[in-house]
Amino acid sequence: MSKDTFRNSKILVVGGAGFVGSNLVLKLLEENPEEVLVVDNLLSSEACNVPVASNVRFLCGSITDDAVLRALPTDLDYAFHLACYHGNQSSIANPMDDHENNTLTSLKLFDRLSEVKSLRKIVYAAAGCAVAEKTYDNAVATREDAPVSLFHDSPYSISKLVGEMYGNYYQRAHGLPFVKARFQNVYGPREILGAGRWRGTSHTVWRNVTPTFTWKALNHLALPLENEGLSSRDFIFVEDMARGLMRCALAGVPAQTYNLASGTETTIAELAAVINKATSNPTLPQLFPARDWDRSGKRFGSTQKAKSDLGFSAEIDITEGINILVDWTMKNRELIKTCMERHAPFMVE
Ligand SMILES: NC(=O)c1ccc[n+]([C@@H]2O[C@H](COP(=O)([O-])OP(=O)(O)OC[C@H]3O[C@@H](n4cnc5c(N)ncnc54)[C@H](O)[C@@H]3O)[C@@H](O)[C@H]2O)c1
């Protein structure tokens, strides 16, 4: 097998029913792998999001479950670890659940995979937000070697960093072929508002800013701009993300970190304008104060290393990506509505 393709490979995708995971599985299938095994406990996803194909197998369960770990094939070629406790706000409300699904998942998976001698690479979904400098001044591109603070605003952020540290440990001590892909803000099709179980906060429904704004704009509601929409993020389209993860698996060097980013800084106010235009939303945005837990301010990722070492660059700009997302959201309106309404009894807003 050439090292530039997943053809005939056996691949594990933990969290493969989720937003990024399901897009990754679809992209992997284009390369005719022997098998893609999806392990997911549907905590923040839906079974219908797992792509259907003769070479996709879905094991519904937690990767912290010893029986699930024992059932993993011993001849895996690649693994992607995308499971997490979604997201920041829910982790603040439920730190123990975050630990179970965002920290223990990494430790138990890496421990198990360190016994799999055929494994060529395990790619971990690390979070750029856990590393970026907290600033409201002009942001500079966050590099992979940026210093990491010991003070964090959410258990989610801590868990994502601990995952990096456990992986580094298993790489050094046991030779686990561990590569870190540091995500910026991913957006695009297959992120279902309200997917999965209630996780203690309204952010079970209102997941990330992009699908939330898209849904509200399609319903002609005012887009809420916290801190006047001055915060900025680096938005990367999910198909680009899937390609980047695959490059990490094929060309990434164990122990190394690669930012998967667009390298473009977009303010939340700019994002709202793009979404309002794409949806022809006639309602003006509404301004709110900053969230009390969120001190992240402005940020975007450096793309240099991924470009030079992996040959990876994001290709889809925000306007094109949002148009694709709007189209997908309209086509999947009923599914999204059903998932959102499941949590209606718990919602306070
Ligand atoms: N989406 C982003 O912008 C972003 C940014 C930074 C990092 N990340 C990371 O990327 C990964 C994927 O994120 P996403 O946006 O697709 O979220 P997601 O919630 O759609 O996907 C996470 C998946 O993990 C599953 N899961 C949770 N606990 C599990 C367990 N114990 N065992 C097995 N599966 C479990 C969930 O059911 C879900 O399908 C996560 O690790 C996340 O921390 C995402």
Ligand as a Chemical Component Dictionary entry (heavy atoms), coordinates in Angstrom:
data_LIG
# 
_chem_comp.id                   LIG 
_chem_comp.type                 NON-POLYMER 
_chem_comp.pdbx_formal_charge   0 
_chem_comp.three_letter_code    LIG 
# 
loop_
_chem_comp_atom.comp_id 
_chem_comp_atom.atom_id 
_chem_comp_atom.alt_atom_id 
_chem_comp_atom.type_symbol 
_chem_comp_atom.charge 
_chem_comp_atom.model_Cartn_x 
_chem_comp_atom.model_Cartn_y 
_chem_comp_atom.model_Cartn_z 
_chem_comp_atom.pdbx_ordinal 
LIG N1  N1  N 0  -15.974 21.570 15.723 1  
LIG C1  C1  C 0  -14.986 22.403 16.089 2  
LIG O1  O1  O 0  -14.973 23.579 15.741 3  
LIG C2  C2  C 0  -13.853 21.885 16.955 4  
LIG C3  C3  C 0  -12.869 22.782 17.391 5  
LIG C4  C4  C 0  -11.823 22.304 18.177 6  
LIG C5  C5  C 0  -11.738 20.950 18.456 7  
LIG N2  N2  N 1  -12.710 20.108 18.022 8  
LIG C6  C6  C 0  -12.623 18.687 18.363 9  
LIG O2  O2  O 0  -12.963 17.908 17.223 10 
LIG C7  C7  C 0  -13.625 16.709 17.649 11 
LIG C8  C8  C 0  -14.930 16.556 16.892 12 
LIG O3  O3  O 0  -15.773 17.649 17.213 13 
LIG P1  P1  P 0  -17.206 17.821 16.580 14 
LIG O4  O4  O 0  -17.409 19.259 16.385 15 
LIG O5  O5  O -1 -17.373 16.892 15.451 16 
LIG O6  O6  O 0  -18.138 17.386 17.798 17 
LIG P2  P2  P 0  -19.281 16.273 17.888 18 
LIG O7  O7  O 0  -19.934 16.456 19.206 19 
LIG O8  O8  O 0  -20.151 16.358 16.678 20 
LIG O9  O9  O 0  -18.463 14.935 17.829 21 
LIG C9  C9  C 0  -17.958 14.272 18.972 22 
LIG C10 C10 C 0  -18.438 12.842 18.916 23 
LIG O10 O10 O 0  -17.875 12.117 19.997 24 
LIG C11 C11 C 0  -18.880 11.236 20.476 25 
LIG N3  N3  N 0  -18.537 10.811 21.832 26 
LIG C12 C12 C 0  -18.617 11.529 22.988 27 
LIG N4  N4  N 0  -18.212 10.786 24.036 28 
LIG C13 C13 C 0  -17.864 9.567  23.526 29 
LIG C14 C14 C 0  -17.408 8.372  24.124 30 
LIG N5  N5  N 0  -17.221 8.273  25.446 31 
LIG N6  N6  N 0  -17.154 7.314  23.309 32 
LIG C15 C15 C 0  -17.356 7.391  21.956 33 
LIG N7  N7  N 0  -17.810 8.503  21.351 34 
LIG C16 C16 C 0  -18.064 9.581  22.129 35 
LIG C17 C17 C 0  -20.148 12.054 20.379 36 
LIG O11 O11 O 0  -21.332 11.299 20.452 37 
LIG C18 C18 C 0  -19.943 12.729 19.022 38 
LIG O12 O12 O 0  -20.446 11.940 17.980 39 
LIG C19 C19 C 0  -13.777 16.829 19.156 40 
LIG O13 O13 O 0  -12.743 16.112 19.780 41 
LIG C20 C20 C 0  -13.628 18.304 19.438 42 
LIG O14 O14 O 0  -13.123 18.554 20.731 43 
LIG C21 C21 C 0  -13.769 20.537 17.282 44 
# 
loop_
_chem_comp_bond.comp_id 
_chem_comp_bond.atom_id_1 
_chem_comp_bond.atom_id_2 
_chem_comp_bond.value_order 
_chem_comp_bond.pdbx_ordinal 
LIG N1  C1  SING 1  
LIG C1  O1  DOUB 2  
LIG C1  C2  SING 3  
LIG C2  C3  SING 4  
LIG C2  C21 DOUB 5  
LIG C3  C4  DOUB 6  
LIG C4  C5  SING 7  
LIG C5  N2  DOUB 8  
LIG N2  C6  SING 9  
LIG N2  C21 SING 10 
LIG C6  O2  SING 11 
LIG C6  C20 SING 12 
LIG O2  C7  SING 13 
LIG C7  C8  SING 14 
LIG C7  C19 SING 15 
LIG C8  O3  SING 16 
LIG O3  P1  SING 17 
LIG P1  O4  DOUB 18 
LIG P1  O5  SING 19 
LIG P1  O6  SING 20 
LIG O6  P2  SING 21 
LIG P2  O7  DOUB 22 
LIG P2  O8  SING 23 
LIG P2  O9  SING 24 
LIG O9  C9  SING 25 
LIG C9  C10 SING 26 
LIG C10 O10 SING 27 
LIG C10 C18 SING 28 
LIG O10 C11 SING 29 
LIG C11 N3  SING 30 
LIG C11 C17 SING 31 
LIG N3  C12 SING 32 
LIG N3  C16 SING 33 
LIG C12 N4  DOUB 34 
LIG N4  C13 SING 35 
LIG C13 C14 SING 36 
LIG C13 C16 DOUB 37 
LIG C14 N5  SING 38 
LIG C14 N6  DOUB 39 
LIG N6  C15 SING 40 
LIG C15 N7  DOUB 41 
LIG N7  C16 SING 42 
LIG C17 O11 SING 43 
LIG C17 C18 SING 44 
LIG C18 O12 SING 45 
LIG C19 O13 SING 46 
LIG C19 C20 SING 47 
LIG C20 O14 SING 48 
# 
